[in-house]
């Protein structure tokens, strides 16, 4: 059975909640649609966080990022929505989401959003 995109972020217990350590997840597979032209935009997303009680399960993160593929959204909005959704799901001590968007119209865009 094929897997489908999903906004559901699955969490797992942090096996070391008493220690500050950094988790970094990176994928070049973030895509969405330009809300003005409808053309696809492609980005690498870098997620860095210090967990508290919960971690994000990686397959659910992949499916979550995949869910943006058919949505029209500006780069800044996508980046901030990813941060908001992940903070709501896992309540990390710290988190940064950075999106590095491929060249569009001769301009490369990088958006960084952080919590707290």
Secondary structure in CASP SS format (residue, H / E / C, confidence):
PFRMAT SS
TARGET T0000
AUTHOR 0000-0000-0000
METHOD secondary structure of the structure
MODEL  1
X C 1.00
X C 1.00
X C 1.00
X C 1.00
X C 1.00
X C 1.00
X C 1.00
X C 1.00
X C 1.00
X C 1.00
X E 1.00
X E 1.00
X E 1.00
X C 1.00
X C 1.00
X C 1.00
X C 1.00
X C 1.00
X C 1.00
X C 1.00
X C 1.00
X E 1.00
X E 1.00
X E 1.00
X E 1.00
X E 1.00
X E 1.00
X E 1.00
X E 1.00
X E 1.00
X E 1.00
X E 1.00
X E 1.00
X C 1.00
X C 1.00
X C 1.00
X C 1.00
X C 1.00
X C 1.00
X E 1.00
X E 1.00
X E 1.00
X E 1.00
X E 1.00
X E 1.00
X E 1.00
X E 1.00
X E 1.00
X E 1.00
X E 1.00
X C 1.00
X C 1.00
X C 1.00
X E 1.00
X E 1.00
X E 1.00
X C 1.00
X H 1.00
X H 1.00
X H 1.00
X H 1.00
X H 1.00
X H 1.00
X H 1.00
X H 1.00
X H 1.00
X C 1.00
X C 1.00
X C 1.00
X C 1.00
X C 1.00
X E 1.00
X C 1.00
X C 1.00
X H 1.00
X H 1.00
X H 1.00
X H 1.00
X H 1.00
X H 1.00
X H 1.00
X H 1.00
X H 1.00
X H 1.00
X H 1.00
X H 1.00
X H 1.00
X H 1.00
X H 1.00
X H 1.00
X C 1.00
X C 1.00
X C 1.00
X E 1.00
X E 1.00
X E 1.00
X E 1.00
X E 1.00
X E 1.00
X E 1.00
X E 1.00
X E 1.00
X E 1.00
X E 1.00
X C 1.00
X C 1.00
X E 1.00
X E 1.00
X E 1.00
X E 1.00
X E 1.00
X E 1.00
X E 1.00
X E 1.00
X E 1.00
X C 1.00
END
